[in-house]
Amino acid sequence: MDDKNDSGATRAAQAKKGSPFLNTAQAAFYVGLSQRTLEKMRLTGGGPRFRKHGRYVRYHIDDLDAWSLGEQRASTSDAGETP
C-alpha cells in the first residue's frame, strides 16, 4: 500500500462504500494491515474493537479510527499506554 499516492480520505471512501461497518478485508485495507494480521489481533487481543453481526465480524469505522489514534507513538522505543 503506497500512502504517498493515496490519502486517508480516499482509502476510507474506498473501504467504506456507503456503510460505517467494514468486513475484515475492508478494515485491514483501511488501517493498512494485512487481513491475516487483523485476524490474529482479533484472536490475541490488542487490535481494534469489533462486532459480531450474526456469524459475521464487522468493524465500525469509528472504532478503527479510535484504535489507530491509541496506537500513536513519539518514537519506536515508546511502549505506549496499556489498555
N, C-alpha and C positions, 0 to 999 in steps of 0.2 A: 504494500500500500504506500503510495507516494503522497505524503501530506503536502508537499510543495505545490502540487498541481490540483489539490482537492481541498476545498475549505471545509470546516466542520459543518457549516450550514448545508452545504451540498451533500455531504455524507449523511447528515440527518434526514434530509429530504428523500434521498435515495433509499435509505434503510426504512424509514417510517412508512412511506406510501399510504398516507391518509389515516393511519391508526397510531395511537400512542403505545400500543403493545407490539413488541417485536418478538419474533421467534429467536431461537439460539443463533442461527446463522446471521440474521439481520443485526442482532445485538452485538455479536462478535465483530461484524463489519463496522458498526457504529463506534465501538470503543477501540478498534484497531488491533484486536486479538484474533487468534485462530479460534474456530468453533470448538475444537478439541480442548484448548486451554480454558475456555469459558466453561465447558462441561466439567473439566477437572476441578475448577474453582467452585463450581456448584456442589460437587460431592465433598470436597475437603473444607469448604468454608473460605472466607476471605474475599470472595467475589461479590459482585453486585447482588442486591436483593432480587428475587424472582417470585413469580406467582404460578400457581398451578390452576389452569382452566381445564377442568376435567383431567384428561391424561396429558395435556399439553403444557409445556413450560413456556411462560411468557415473561418478558422483561418490559417494565414500563420505562419509557424514555427518561422520565424524571428520576427514577431510581438509578439509571445508568449515569446520568449527569451527576447526581449526588455522590455516587460511589467514586466516580472519576475525580471529583473535587477533593474527596477524602484521601486520595492517593497522591496528592501534591507533596513534593519534597523540595528542600532547598539545596540538597546535594545528594550524591549517591550513597554517602555514609549515613544519611539521615534515616533513622528507623521509622519515623512517622509515629502517629498516635496509635495506640491499641484500642480496638473497639470496645 
